[in-house]
Amino acid sequence: MSSHRHERVRELLKRAIGEAIRREIPVGDAGVISVNDVDLGGDLRNARVFISVFGNAEQQRSGLALLQKNRARIQGLVAKEVILKYTPHLRFVVDDSVERGNRVLRIIEELERASSPA
């Protein structure tokens, strides 16, 4: 399978999963859920969906629980949107890269403030 096709399918799935989550999971209960990336297996049968949940700690826990609970429904909606021979089995994984990036930016800002003459 060509890597170009693999990338196209990955982007289509990312968009379709994000749209399905937006329709199925209420923001008030789960905060804002963002699909950061989708990692597909070589045979396109399994997909790890990297998500970020923006909200308080309770919304983050609730968001992941709702995703796990509604996985089959979301997978069904994705199957209708993206036509493949086999719909990938979705597995949701919390991606904390945005949080780590923000922490690095805060550290850099602090270092710049500390080193600048007052």
C-alpha positions in Angstrom: 0.0 0.0 0.0 1.4 3.4 -0.9 2.1 5.8 1.9 0.2 8.5 0.0 -3.0 6.5 0.3 -2.3 5.8 3.9 -2.0 9.5 4.7 -5.2 10.4 2.8 -7.1 7.7 4.7 -5.6 8.9 8.0 -6.7 12.5 7.3 -10.2 11.5 6.2 -10.6 9.4 9.4 -9.3 12.3 11.6 -11.9 14.7 10.1 -14.8 12.2 10.2 -14.0 11.1 13.8 -13.8 14.8 14.9 -17.2 15.5 13.3 -18.8 12.4 14.9 -17.5 13.4 18.3 -18.8 16.9 17.9 -22.3 15.6 17.1 -22.4 12.8 19.7 -20.7 14.1 22.8 -22.2 17.3 24.4 -19.6 19.9 25.3 -21.2 20.7 28.7 -20.6 17.1 29.9 -17.2 16.5 28.4 -15.6 19.8 27.6 -14.2 20.4 24.1 -12.8 17.2 22.6 -10.2 17.7 19.9 -8.8 15.0 17.6 -5.1 15.7 17.3 -4.0 12.7 15.2 -4.9 9.2 14.0 -2.4 6.4 13.9 -3.4 3.7 11.5 -2.2 0.2 11.4 -0.7 -1.0 8.1 -3.8 -3.0 7.2 -6.1 -0.1 8.1 -8.1 -2.3 10.6 -7.0 -0.6 13.8 -6.7 3.1 14.6 -5.4 4.9 17.7 -7.2 8.2 18.0 -5.1 10.8 19.9 -7.5 13.3 21.6 -7.2 16.3 23.8 -10.0 17.2 26.2 -10.2 20.9 27.1 -12.1 21.7 30.3 -11.8 21.1 34.0 -10.5 17.8 35.5 -14.0 16.4 35.9 -14.9 17.2 32.2 -11.6 15.5 31.1 -12.5 12.3 33.0 -16.0 12.4 31.8 -15.0 13.1 28.2 -12.7 10.1 28.0 -15.4 7.9 29.6 -18.0 9.1 27.1 -15.7 8.4 24.2 -15.1 4.8 25.5 -18.8 4.3 26.1 -19.8 5.7 22.6 -16.9 4.1 20.7 -19.1 1.7 18.7 -21.6 4.5 17.7 -18.8 6.8 16.7 -17.2 4.0 14.7 -20.5 3.4 12.9 -20.8 7.1 12.0 -17.3 7.0 10.7 -18.0 3.9 8.6 -20.9 5.7 6.9 -18.7 8.8 6.2 -15.4 7.1 5.1 -16.1 4.1 2.8 -13.4 1.4 3.3 -13.3 -2.3 2.9 -12.9 -2.6 6.7 -13.8 0.2 9.2 -10.9 0.5 11.6 -11.4 -0.4 15.2 -11.1 2.9 17.1 -9.1 3.2 20.3 -9.0 6.6 22.1 -5.8 7.7 23.7 -5.4 11.0 25.6 -2.7 13.1 23.9 -1.0 15.5 26.3 1.3 17.0 23.7 -0.6 20.3 23.7 -0.3 20.6 27.5 3.4 19.8 27.3 3.9 22.4 24.6 2.2 25.0 26.6 4.3 24.2 29.6 7.5 24.5 27.5 6.3 27.9 26.3 5.7 29.1 29.9 9.2 28.0 30.9 10.7 29.8 27.9 8.8 33.0 28.8 9.9 32.8 32.4 13.5 32.4 31.3 13.3 35.4 29.0 11.8 37.5 31.8 14.5 36.4 34.2 17.3 37.1 31.8 16.0 40.5 30.5 17.5 43.5 32.3 14.9 45.3 34.5 
